[in-house]
Amino acid sequence: MNKGKLFLIPTTLGSNNLTEIFPPIIKETICNTDYYIVENQKSARKFIKIICPDKNQSKLKIYQLNKHQKDLGIDEFMQKLLSGQNMGLLSEAGLPAIADPGSLAVKWAHKNQVEVKPLTGPSSLLLALMASGLNGQNFCFHGYLPKENVALKKKVKFLEKRSFQEGSSHLFIETPYRNPKLLDLLLKTLNPDTFLCIARDITLPTEFIKTYRVRQWQKNKPDLHKKPTVFIFQAD
């Protein structure tokens, strides 16, 4: 029996202008796939309905995956791939398996010799880096930095030193409601001449992407409260 394929299906970053964001293969794949691995069932069903409004939702088989699951926790529903069923992996926002627990499913697929098919879509991380003017050839994404202030300051100073030595740029994100606190700490901790890019609400009508030196940001801080934001800095 032929195995199914695991399709890595991007979702929006919040924008509803889907024709500007997704190629036709996204709709084709969703309309022809009934089995899905998702982080949140409600939002996944909503996205599927938007892309393929005529699809019978009652036929969907949706399996939930979260960051706390281990390889063995997903083995049962991933068996559908071995029996010939195609499956779609959906992220909550942007690309699946990038800053997303979906990498567990992709790892399982490779281990079991299942073909993985990544599809084109938006990545807030790469879009921010593209638009930042900072080093796109030597960069590192760190996910979430430590929450505790002392550990956070230590990490920021360490990465800034590394950036200065290597010429590298460093990307990270934060839970949106904590953005103002993180920004305040960055502006107090980083060297005034370090470049900092703030990329907020990417692909939305309220999109804001600016790169200034820290001393310039100190004079004019943007409103980031509860707004998805990517931070990038590079020491000069």
ROLUM-159985 format. One record per residue: residue in three letters; x, y, z negated of N, C-alpha, C, CB in turn. Coordinates in steps of 0.02 Angstrom, whole numbers, plus 50000, padded with zeros to 5 digits. Each point is the difference from the previous one (the first is absolute). Glycine has a CB too. Layout:
N
ALAXYZXYZXYZXYZ...
END
This chain:
236
MET500424994050000499585006050000500445006350000499084993749938ASN500735011050105500375006350002499845004149937499984999850126LYS500535003649850499905004449942499715006750022500954994449940GLY498715008950014499755006750015500575005149995498874996849957LYS500965009450057500485005549996499805004749943500254999150124LEU500245003949844499885005049949500105006850031500364992249907PHE499095011650102500045006750029500075005149944499294996350099LEU501225008049906500115005349952499665006250028501114995149958ILE498315006650013499565005150028500055006549960499224991050042PRO501015014449988500045006449965499305002949987501125002050052THR498845001949895499395003949987500185007450000499494990549932THR500015013850062500135007250002500325002349934499035001550079LEU501235004549923500255003449941499475004749972501194999150043GLY498205000349984499455004249977499645003550057500605001549894SER499744999050163499705003450057499474995750033501075006350018ASN498404996950008499484996450036500085000550076499245002149904ASN501275001650119500115000850072500394993950026499995012749990LEU499664981850016500324993650013500314999550069499204994949923THR500525008650127500264999650068500715002950005498835000750043GLU501355003949912500675002950000500504995649963499485011350005ILE500274984149955500444996349955500124992850023499595007249907PHE499894989550119500054992850014499964998550075499504997749888PRO500914997650136499934997550068499414995250005501255001250018PRO498504997450042499414995750008500084993049970499775006250103ILE500844991349890500094993249974499764999349928500974998650077ILE499015007049886499764999749931499274997949998500835008949966LYS498764994550075499294998350003499904993050027499725012150018GLU500664986150033499934993350030500164994649948500315004750112THR500214996349849500204995049951499484999449944501205002450026ILE498565003349949499514999949946499344996950023500535010349951CYS499264991350109499374997250025500044992450011499775011050055ASN500844986449955500084992950014500264996049941500215003150117THR499835000149824500274996749941499485000149944501175003350033ASP498724991049936499504999549945500324998949932499204995650083TYR501445002549915500334998649937500515005649984499854987450018TYR500105015249921500425005749982500304999249930499305007350074ILE501314995249919500345000649935500055007449985500664989050016VAL499075013249928499955007249986500195001449927499105001250089GLU501015005249897500135002149932499355001849964501135004150035ASN498384998450003499365002049971499454998350050500555009349933GLN498984986550045499484997650047499545005650025500044989149940LYS499765015350015499535005250019500275004650054499544999649885SER501075002850105500305004650049500174996450064500465007049907ALA499724986650088500154996150060499384999050043500924994149938ARG498525004350031499384999250037499795006550033499654991049921LYS500455014550045499835006650027500415001550062499695004049886PHE500964994550110500445001350057499824995650059500925003249921ILE498954990450066499804995450054499365002450033500554990449939LYS498985012150021499365002650027500115006150044499424995649898ILE501045008750083500145006050039500304998150068500175006649894ILE500314988750105500354998150061499564995850045501085000349938CYS498544995150032499594995450039499294999849972501024993050028PRO498585012249986499345000749968499514994450014500195011950006ASP499904984550049499544994750018500194993249970499775006250106LYS500774993649859500234993749972499544997849943501195002850032ASN498644990749967499574997349948500404999249935499304993950087GLN500565010549865500385000049938499904993649959499915012449999SER499524984450009499874993949962500464994250019498815003749989LYS501494996850070500454994750023500725001049977499264998650099LEU500875007249872500685001449978500194995749940499895011750043LYS500714985849957500294996549943500595004249976499644988550042ILE500275014849901500505004749976500314997649935499385009450055TYR501284990249945500374997649942500415005849972500064988250047GLN499915012549887500325005749969500714998249976498885004449964LEU501595000150050500694999149982500235006149961500224992850101ASN500115006149843500265005849962500724998849980498845002449957LYS501485002950018500724999949987500194995249944500045011850039HIS499484985849922500164995649944500004992650020499505008549924GLN500264990150137499974993050021500694997450021498825001850037LYS501284991849953500614996750020499864995850063500424999749880ASP500114997450148499924996150061499464994549994501195002350025LEU498814994249919499524994649991499295002549996500884993549942GLY499035012750036499335002849992499655001350066500385005049896ILE500004995350158499695001450065499984993850045500415011749990ASP499864982949986500074994050042499334997450025501024997149937GLU498465003250021499364997150018499695003450060499834996949881PHE500125009950116499675003250057500455000750061499295006149918MET501364993650073500455000350058499974993550041500745007849936GLN498994986950034499944993650036499585000750064500114994049890LYS499465011150112499595001050060500445000950062499105005349930LEU501484997750061500465000950056500254993350026500345011049953LEU499794984350001500254993550020499484995950037500775000349902SER498595001350085499464996350034499795003350066499614996149888GLY500765009150133499875003050065499635006650000500004988750040GLN499805013749902499645006449996500495005950000499084994349936ASN500775010750105500385006349996499785003849938500115000550126MET500345003249844499835004149942500285007050009499994989749926GLY499665015250046500245006850002500215002349931499265002450098LEU501305000949897500245002849936499905007550003500854990749984LEU498755011949969499835007249998500305003249937498944997850064SER501365008049946500235004049943499455004749978501194999350041GLU498895003849901499535005249978500095006350042500014995349884ALA500605006150136500155005950041500644998850039499415007649917GLY500574993950147500614999550040500174992850018500405010249946LEU500244988350054500254993550024499984994749945500725006050082PRO499034988049933500024994649950500724997849986498874996250037ALA501255001849902500644997349977500545005349990499714989650059ILE500135016849952500475005449986499735003749940500355001250122ALA500024998549821499765002649937499304997149985500675010850016ASP499284982749994499344996750000500114992549984499535008350086PRO500034988649875500094993049981499944995050057499575003249890GLY500224999250168499914995550058500634996450021499125007550036SER501464994949941500634996650018500004992749975500595011049996LEU499034987649951499954993149975499704995450053499875004349883ALA499614998250152499684996150052500464999050060498895004449962VAL501485000850055500474999550056500564995149984499735011850033LYS500514988549906500534995349979499744992850004500485008749923TRP498904990250056499704993350003499954997750073499345002349894ALA500465002250150499934998250071500674997750029499065008250011HIS501474995649975500654998050027500234993349971500305012150012LYS499574986949924500204993749967499654994150032500195006249894ASN499194994950130499604994650029499975000250076499335000049896GLN501145003850133500095000350073499365002250036500864991049990VAL498815014049980499415003050030500235006550035499214995049911GLU500555005950150500205006050038499715006349968500064993150106VAL500365012049886499815006449971499985005250056500514997049887LYS498915006550120499915004950053499885006949971499534991050075PRO501005013249919499905006849975499695004550054500984998549922LEU498525005450058499665004650046500185007349983499064991750015THR500895012550036500225006949993499495004349961500624998850108GLY499655005449847499575004549962500415004849959499124991249996PRO500565013049964500365005349964500344997549937499195008050045SER501414994649942500354999049938500165006849970500504988950040SER499235012749902500135006549970500745001049988498874999849947LEU501484994850037500725000549985500395002150062499884991349911LEU500005005250145500385001550060499785006650032500144987750018LEU499225013849979499765006450027500315005849961498934994650036ALA501115004749898500315005249958500745000750017499174997749909LEU501184996650098500715000350016500125003150068500194989849929MET499405008350120500055002950067499955007549998499504989650048ALA500045012949912499855007249999500425004049951498854997050032SER501584999549929500375003449947500625003750024499584991349924GLY500725006350130500645002850021500584997349961499405010250033LEU500484985049922500524997049959500254993650034499495004849895ASN501014992050076500354994550033499554994050012501065003949947GLY498794994850116499584994350018500404993850020499155008150036GLN501524992449959500424994350017500294996649937500285005550108ASN499724998149838500244997349936499525002249946501225000150039PHE498294995849946499495001949952499794993949958499605009150077CYS500074992349867499784994649956499345002049968501204996549977PHE498324998750024499365001149968500024996549932499395000950111HIS500435002849836500054997449932499334998449968501045006449990GLY498414994550047499354998749969499855005149946500124987750025TYR499695009749916499855004449943500625000549955498774996850005LEU501415009249975500555001049954499764998949928500545008350080PRO499924991149872499794998849931499535005549974501094994149981LYS498445004049977499525004949973500285003949941499084992550037GLU501325004349922500265003249940500525005350019499794989549932ASN500165016550039500395005750022500764998950000499085006949956VAL501184990249991500724999149996500244995350055499965001849876ALA499694992650134500184995250052499915003150069499674990649925LEU499815013450083499865003350064500565004950018498774998749980LYS501425005549973500545004850012500654996450018499475008149920LYS500684986650044500614996250013499994997150070500084997349878LYS499345000050143499944997050066500075005350055499254991249952VAL500445014650038500035005450050500725002450008498825003449971LYS501534997649974500705002250004500444994850033499835006849896PHE500044986950089500384994550031499905000050076499904993249894LEU499475007450128499854999950071500275006250035498984993249977GLU501005012549989500275006150029500764999450011499085006749945LYS501274990550007500724998950007500144995350058500155001849877ARG499454992950128500084995350055499875003450067499654990649924SER499835013650079499845003750060500575004550022498794999649968PHE501515003849983500565004550015500604996150027499615007949910GLN500524986350061500584996050021499904996850068500244997949880GLU499144999950133499864996250061499685004150056499884990049927GLY499865015950056499615003850048499324997050013501055003550052SER498714992449901499384996350009499405004049974500634989349990SER498795009150036499375002949975499634994749960499925007950099HIS499704994449851499674995349953499265001749995501084998649936LEU498504996350076499275000850002499694996649940500025000650125PHE499445002449848499634996849947499305003049997501064997949935ILE498504998750029499315002249993499814999849926499714995750116GLU499705006949870499755000049931499244999450002500975007149960THR498744990349986499275000049994499775007350007499994989649925PRO499525011850120499845007050016499885004649941499534995550102TYR500155002249844499865004549945500635001949961498864995049993ARG501685001250018500635001549966500485004250043499864989349937ASN499935012550122500445003750046500275006549969499354995150093PRO500225009149876500265006449974500554999049948498895005050021LYS501044990149936500514998749949500654997850033499104996849918LEU500864998950133500604997850034500345005950036499494988550015LEU500125015650018500285005750035500365004649952499104999250086ASP500595002249857500325004349950500674997249979498875003749959LEU501154989850029500634996949978500535000350056499354992549923LEU500455006350139500475000450056500305007050005499354991150060LEU500245013949932500235006950008500465002249943498955002650062LYS500984994149881500445001649943500634995850000498995003149935THR501004991150098500554995249995500475000350060499254992849934LEU500485008050126500415000050060500415006450005499164992950058ASN501405006649977500415005950014499595005050041501064993149997PRO499005013449989499615005050037500104999850075500065007149900ASP500524990350123500144999950072499794993550034500945007749978THR498824987549984499764993750029499375001250041500504993549903PHE499475003450155499405000550041499454995349973500715003050101LEU498684999549896499434996049977499435000850050500345001449879CYS499434993050148499415000050044499394997849960500714997650102ILE498755006049904499364998249970499514998950057500235006649892ALA499524987250114499544998250054499354997749969500964996750077ARG498535007549928499354998949966499454999050052500385006949901ASP499164988450083499404999050041500174998850074499375007349921ILE501104988350091500234998750069499434997250042501164998049958THR498755004850102499484998650050499335003049984500594989550025LEU499335013749917499365003149982499995007350023499904992349901PRO499515010850102499965007150019500405004549952498884997750049THR501225000049889500375003949950500744998149998498955000949933GLU501304995950119500704997850002500485005849987499674991050081PHE500835007549878500505005049981500684996549997499145006849934ILE501334995150110500664997150000500515005650006499584989250053LYS500805011949894500505005449999500644997549968499085008749994THR501494993650032500654998549970500365006549984500074989150064TYR500085011849872500375005849977500524997749950499005007650019ARG501464996949965500454998749944499605000549935501005004450066VAL499254992249882499654999949936499895007149974500504988849975ARG499995015650031499935006849975499435003850034501225000049974GLN498634998250089499445003250035499334997349975500735001650101TRP499254991849886499394997049973499855002849930500224989550068GLN500295012049894499895002649932499605006550000501074994549966LYS498965009150088499645006450005499294999250025501095005550020ASN498764988750010499344999250031499814992750003500195010450069LYS499534987049877499824992949996499314998850032500684998849895PRO499274995950146499344998450030499564996249952500544999750112ASP498815000349901499524996249960500004992850024499285010349982LEU500944985249974500044992950018499544995749958501175001850036HIS498435001249921499604996149952499504995650037500145009149915LYS499904984450071499554994950029500034999750076499265001649902LYS501315000350127500084999850073500574995250017499565012050011PRO500334983150032500534995350019500605003850028499154991150024THR501445007649947500595003950017500624995550004499495010149945VAL500924991250104500664996850006500525005349985499594991550086PHE500895006849870500555004549983500644997250032499435003549891ILE500985000950137500654998150029500515005249980499454994050098PHE501125003849877500535005049990500664997650030499435003949895GLN500995001050119500674998750026500475005449974499544994450105ALA500975003549861500495004849972500435002750056500014994049889ASP500165012450104500385003550052500715001649975498935004950048
END
